[in-house]
Amino acid sequence: EAAEKGGYDWFMLKEIAEQPAVVADTLRGRLTDTGQIVLDEVRLSDQDLRDVTKIFIIACGTSAYAGMIAKYAIEHWTRIPCEVELASEFRYRDPVLDRSTLVIAISQSGETMDTLMALRHAKDQHARILAICNTIGSTIPRESDAVLYTRAGVEIAVASTKAFLAQIVACYLIALHLASVRGVKWGDEVSLIVNQLREMPGKVDQVLDTMQPVRDLAREHLSDARQVLFIGRHVGFPVALEGALKLKELAYINAEGFAAGELKHGPIALIGQDTPVVAIVPSPAGRDSLHGKVISNIQEVRARGAKTIVIAEEGDEAVVPFADHLVRVPRTPTLLAPLVTTVPLQVLACEVAASKGLDVDQPRNLAKSVTVE
Ligand code: G6P
């Protein structure tokens, strides 16, 4: 087993380190300059994709957070309305589905029963199904109309890391493909995004090179925490949810993710000196005034005594006065930022768990693939 871990203490560490390659592999050979991709198994015509009027993304756990990120990209790039729904809830609320609905099922294992049952329900209502999956030939892709495989390789650690980044990449590819097939007219923007995507493996690598301070921070400041809050906006919101999920899964710390703007509507009551807050700051170059708004959210929690761990872009000087701990990530277009901002949160959770002497790869009560409803 030591050999399989390739010199790392845990499979999870190895899988985190593989992420630049996984992002590159999932992109490789799939993107034309016009944003069209070749799906792996297609039983859907381009006309079927042109006829789509509504998209639902169904998934569980970490895969559902990839779906939340996908929603931002899909709606922005394709203008098709898109909802993300936990697979375990989907069919029980009797969703409105028909032949013009595209359901995107995201699953690392391809065997998650909640996702499979939601998929079958959608199929019964004649929706088209597109799977994003990491396991070739598993049940979910077999039962779908089209498949895009993530190329993360086998993921052994129960807590998902590299499969998550691969899913996010696959979601971007599908969003671009839909935009392109449907003739959304902004060719230059598509080729710009394609080029930006091609830079992401290098950026993920850069993040990995700067993780020692995050490991030190985890050991020195978070291993005794009883509660940690994560805040973000726009695509930083699902990243906050994923960061919190990782910390609860691995370190058994009560961790919650919030949309930063929602803090004032309740969660701020949880803030005190003993509650570190991890903030994912959007790019200062990004949409509207979100950057400034997150900074004022950080000021609000600091004013109530919280220590702040701030994930922000290189060159973003506005965050410096409000960060007790500052983690830098490379400059990245807003929609693609989750590929870099997630990585420090994975490292943080892994290191906190390791410092508490916990089994990083096999957390209590969890299974890699849940094949019961
Ligand atoms: C389990 C795993 C999670 C995973 C979820 C969905 O709960 O512990 O890490 O995100 O299932 O799995 P899937 O294989 O469908 O992506």
Residues whose N, C-alpha, C, O or C-beta is under 5 A from the ligand:
A	BS01	G6P	C60 G61 T62 S63 I106 S107 Q108 S109 G110 T112 V158 A159 S160 L366 A367 K368 S369 V370
